[in-house]
Amino acid sequence: MPATCRDDHVQYSSNHMPKAARVLAALKRDGWTETRRRGSHRVLVKDDRQRVWAYHEGVDLGGPAMVRIAKDYGYTLAELRKL
């Protein structure tokens, strides 16, 4: 039986957790642009909003991290997953 993470009524099996690099790429496709980078921290800007992306590219993002990212960037979890 696969291990799962549960938060906000969403389950991710350990084999299906999105990688940070994939989520970052999806944000960029949706109009977020990277304005600065220092180590693993990147500053992303869209319209008048600015956010700091502080995840390592190869890291698996579980449910709690995905919920936090969706909220921070102004998406619902479902919207973020569709990007």
Secondary structure in CASP SS format (residue, H / E / C, confidence):
PFRMAT SS
TARGET T0000
AUTHOR 0000-0000-0000
METHOD secondary structure of the structure
MODEL  1
M C 1.00
P C 1.00
A C 1.00
T E 1.00
C E 1.00
R E 1.00
D E 1.00
D C 1.00
H C 1.00
V E 1.00
Q E 1.00
Y E 1.00
S E 1.00
S C 1.00
N C 1.00
H C 1.00
M C 1.00
P C 1.00
K E 1.00
A H 1.00
A H 1.00
R H 1.00
V H 1.00
L H 1.00
A H 1.00
A H 1.00
L H 1.00
K H 1.00
R H 1.00
D C 1.00
G C 1.00
W C 1.00
T E 1.00
E E 1.00
T E 1.00
R E 1.00
R E 1.00
R E 1.00
G C 1.00
S C 1.00
H E 1.00
R E 1.00
V E 1.00
L E 1.00
V E 1.00
K E 1.00
D C 1.00
D C 1.00
R E 1.00
Q E 1.00
R E 1.00
V E 1.00
W E 1.00
A C 1.00
Y C 1.00
H C 1.00
E C 1.00
G C 1.00
V C 1.00
D E 1.00
L C 1.00
G C 1.00
G H 1.00
P H 1.00
A H 1.00
M H 1.00
V H 1.00
R H 1.00
I H 1.00
A H 1.00
K H 1.00
D H 1.00
Y H 1.00
G C 1.00
Y C 1.00
T C 1.00
L H 1.00
A H 1.00
E H 1.00
L H 1.00
R H 1.00
K H 1.00
L C 1.00
END
